[in-house]
């Protein structure tokens, strides 16, 4: 039955109401007002997203492919035992073998979003997608990591403009 949620369904398509399963690809609209947490529009196929564009009167929009999250663990499952470790020390279970603690994704935003959006709007006449902030923060982290390494190689404990 279309439009119903069961254990295998993550969400339903906003256009055709077909189920979108856990770990399945889906599409979202690039327009930030369609990606809000309280009213997310998700689409099972690109054709469903395409049918949404004229209704919402988007002038310049595109579809972004995403993957639904993994199915959550059942609530009755026992929690993992509490393991104490030094703050910041990576665990084998928490980090894949190929990634070090320095490469772990950091959820903190390093950019002042309102100032970024204002700059792009005034300078280039464009809107800025909410996803830009995470990508830009990652780039800032990369640049800072490279500059910090230059500072260490120079024997300093202070990051300076010339390190960039």
C-alpha positions in Angstrom: 0.0 0.0 0.0 1.5 3.3 -1.1 2.0 6.2 1.4 2.2 4.0 4.5 5.1 3.8 6.8 6.3 0.3 8.0 9.6 -1.0 9.4 11.3 -1.0 6.0 10.2 2.6 5.1 12.3 5.7 6.0 9.9 8.3 4.5 7.4 8.6 1.6 7.9 10.6 -1.6 6.5 14.1 -1.3 5.1 13.8 -4.8 3.9 10.3 -5.5 3.8 9.0 -1.9 5.7 5.8 -2.7 7.9 4.6 0.2 11.6 5.5 0.3 13.4 2.6 2.1 16.3 2.8 4.6 19.7 3.1 2.8 18.0 3.9 -0.5 18.8 6.8 -2.8 16.4 9.7 -2.9 16.3 13.3 -4.2 16.0 16.6 -2.5 15.5 20.1 -3.9 18.4 22.5 -3.9 16.2 25.4 -2.7 16.8 25.8 1.0 13.1 26.4 1.8 12.4 22.9 0.5 15.1 21.4 2.8 13.9 22.6 6.2 13.9 20.1 9.0 10.3 20.7 9.9 9.0 20.3 6.3 11.5 18.3 4.3 10.6 17.5 0.7 12.0 14.1 -0.4 11.5 12.5 -3.8 11.9 8.8 -4.8 12.8 9.6 -8.5 14.0 12.6 -10.4 10.7 12.8 -12.2 8.9 13.3 -8.9 11.3 16.2 -8.1 10.7 17.6 -11.5 7.0 17.7 -11.0 7.5 19.7 -7.8 9.5 22.5 -9.4 6.7 24.3 -11.3 4.4 24.0 -8.3 6.9 25.8 -6.0 7.8 28.4 -8.7 11.5 27.8 -8.4 13.5 29.9 -10.8 16.9 28.2 -10.5 16.8 24.8 -8.8 18.4 21.4 -9.2 17.9 18.0 -7.6 20.5 16.7 -5.2 20.8 12.9 -4.8 21.1 11.7 -1.2 21.0 8.3 0.6 18.5 7.6 3.4 20.1 6.8 6.7 20.6 3.3 8.0 17.8 1.7 9.9 18.0 2.7 13.6 18.6 0.0 16.2 15.6 -1.4 18.0 15.0 0.3 21.3 15.0 -3.1 23.1 18.6 -3.8 22.1 21.1 -3.5 24.9 23.3 -0.5 24.8 27.1 -0.9 24.3 29.0 -1.1 27.5 30.5 2.2 28.8 34.2 2.4 28.1 36.3 5.1 29.6 39.2 6.5 27.7 41.2 9.7 27.6 39.4 12.6 26.1 40.2 12.8 22.4 41.7 9.3 22.1 40.2 7.5 19.1 38.7 4.0 19.6 39.0 1.3 17.0 35.2 0.9 16.9 34.6 4.6 16.5 37.1 5.3 13.7 37.6 3.3 10.5 41.1 1.9 10.2 41.9 4.1 7.3 41.0 7.4 9.1 43.0 9.0 11.9 41.4 11.1 14.6 42.5 14.3 12.8 40.5 13.2 9.7 37.3 12.5 11.6 34.4 14.6 10.4 33.8 17.7 12.6 30.2 18.9 12.8 31.1 22.4 14.0 30.4 25.3 11.6 33.4 27.6 11.3 31.7 30.1 9.0 29.3 32.9 10.0 26.4 31.8 7.8 24.5 35.1 7.7 27.6 37.1 6.6 28.5 34.5 4.0 25.0 34.6 2.5 25.0 38.4 2.6 28.4 38.5 0.8 27.4 36.1 -1.9 24.0 37.9 -2.4 25.6 41.4 -2.6 28.7 40.5 -4.6 27.3 37.9 -7.0 23.5 38.2 -6.8 23.1 34.5 -5.8 21.4 32.6 -3.1 23.5 30.2 -1.0 22.4 26.7 -0.2 22.5 25.4 3.4 24.9 22.6 2.3 27.6 25.2 1.3 28.3 25.9 5.0 29.5 22.4 5.8 31.6 22.1 2.7 33.2 25.5 3.3 33.9 24.7 6.9 35.7 21.5 5.8 37.8 23.6 3.4 38.7 26.1 6.1 39.8 23.1 8.3 42.0 21.8 5.6 43.6 25.2 5.0 44.1 25.7 8.8 45.7 22.2 9.1 48.2 23.0 6.4 49.1 26.3 7.9 49.5 24.8 11.4 51.9 22.3 9.9 54.0 25.1 8.4 54.0 26.9 11.7 55.2 23.8 13.5 57.9 23.2 10.9 59.1 26.8 11.5 59.4 26.0 15.2 56.6 28.4 16.3 53.6 27.7 18.5 51.6 30.6 17.0 49.7 30.4 13.7 50.5 33.5 11.6 49.2 35.0 8.4 52.3 34.0 6.5 51.6 30.3 7.2 48.6 30.6 4.9 
